[in-house]
Amino acid sequence: MFLEKPIDYLGKAVSILIPVMTGLMILIIVCRYFFGIGLTGLQELVMYMHAFIFLGCAGYVHYKNEHVRVDVFYRSASSKYKSIVNKTASVLFLIPVCFIIGYYSLEQIELSWRIKETSTEAGGLQYTYIQKTFLLLFPITLLSTLIYQTVKNKWN
């Protein structure tokens, strides 16, 4: 299906940033605590990367069925029961949350781009408006995954 490849590609591509982010965090810690050098811009870059990873991989994790859930009753249930729970939870929770996040993010993103929002920290990055745009990755990737699963009847 046309949604499977983009979801899979985005998830794998974004997950490559995890070791990069970890390496940058180690560099920040070493510079700060061993050399007394503060790297505000690099710290903000790590925060941007973390946001991009979390928001960009949400749909991929859902696609791979690796998302967090309370499995007390779910893990030993039949496939049919799991399918019903997944479909019901998606309709009651996932779809509304995606639309609420998407809707309320648009105004913030538009305002941020209009004023070319920058960091409030001295030495911070100049592109806060780009980070805010990452908010749309969350509802887009999750809804894409939900559409894919619905069309492919992946919940068996």
N, C-alpha and C positions, 0 to 999 in steps of 0.2 A: 504494500500500500504506500501511497505517496507521503504519508506522515511518518512512517517508521524510520526511514533513512535519516531525515533531518533531526528527529528526536535523538536517535542513536548517535549521530555525528556530533551534535551539540553537546550531549552529555559526556562523550569521550573527550572531545576537544577541551571543554571547560575543566574536566577533572585533571588534565595535564597541569593546570595551574596550581594544584595543591602542593606538589613538592617545591615549586618556585616560591610560593607564598611562605612555606615553611623555611626555606633557605633565607629569604629576606628577613623573616622574623628573627632568625638566629643572628644574622648580621646586625640587626638593630639592637638586640640584646648585648652582643659583644661590644659594639661601639659605645653603647650607653654605659654599661657597668664596668668595662675594662679600660676604656679610653676617655670616658666622660664626654662623649660626643652625642648630641641629640640630633636625630634625623627625622624631623617632623614630616617632611614631604614623603619620605619612605614609609613612615608609619601609616600615613593616610593612604598610600598606594596599597599597603597590605590590607587595610580596611576595605578599599575599593575592590580588591581581588577577592576578599572573603565574601562580599556582597554578590559579586558576579558569580562566584562558584555556587553559593547557596541558592541564589535565585535562578541561575541557569541550569543547575542540575536537578531541580525539584521535579520537573517533568520526566527526566531520565530515570530518576530513582522510582518514581511512580510507575513508569513504563516497565522497569525491571522487577516490579512488585517487591521492592526492598524498603519501602517506606515504613516508618515507625507506626505501630499500632499496638493496642493492648490485646495480647493474645491469650488471655486467661481462658476465655470460652471459645475463641476462634480457632486456635491451633489444632485442636482435636476434632473439629467439626468436619462435616462432609463437604465435598466440593460444591454441591448445590447450595448449601447454607452459606458458604463463603461467598459465592457468586451473588446471592441475594443481599448479604451484608454489604459487599463492595458497591453494588449498584445503588442500594438505598442510601448509603453514606455519601456517595458521589452526588446524588440528586439533592439530598438534604443539606450537605455541608460543602463539598468541593465546589460545585457550580456557583452557589451564592458567594462564597468567600472569594473566588476568582473574580467575579463581577464586581464585588465591593472594592477589592484591592485595585483592580483595573480602573474603575470609575473614579475613585478618590485620588488615585495616583496621577491621573491625567492633568488635573488642575495644578498640582504641585510641580510636575515635570514642565508643564508649559510656562509657569511663572519662573522657574529656575532657569530655563533656556532664555526667556525674554530678558532677564536681568544679568545673564551670564554669571550665575552664582559662583563664588569662589570660596575657598576655605576661610574660616574666621581665625585660624591659627597663624601665627607668624611663621613663615617658611613653609606653609601648607601648599597644597596643590591648587591650581587655578581652575580646575574643571569639575567642580562639584555637580554641575548640571548633567554631566555625562553619567556620573554615578547614580543620580536620581532616575535617569532613564532606565537603568537596570531593573527598576521596580516592575516594569512591564513584562520582563522575562518570566516572572513567576506565574501570573495568570495565563500568559500565552502558552508556555510549555505545558502547564498542567491541563489546560483545556484541550490542547492538541493531543496529549496522551489520552485523555478521556474520550475524545472523538475516535482516535485510533482503536482503543479498546472496545468501544461500543460497536464500531463497524466490523471489527474482526472477531467479535464475541470472545475476547480473550479471557473473560472471567468464566471459567468452567468449573 
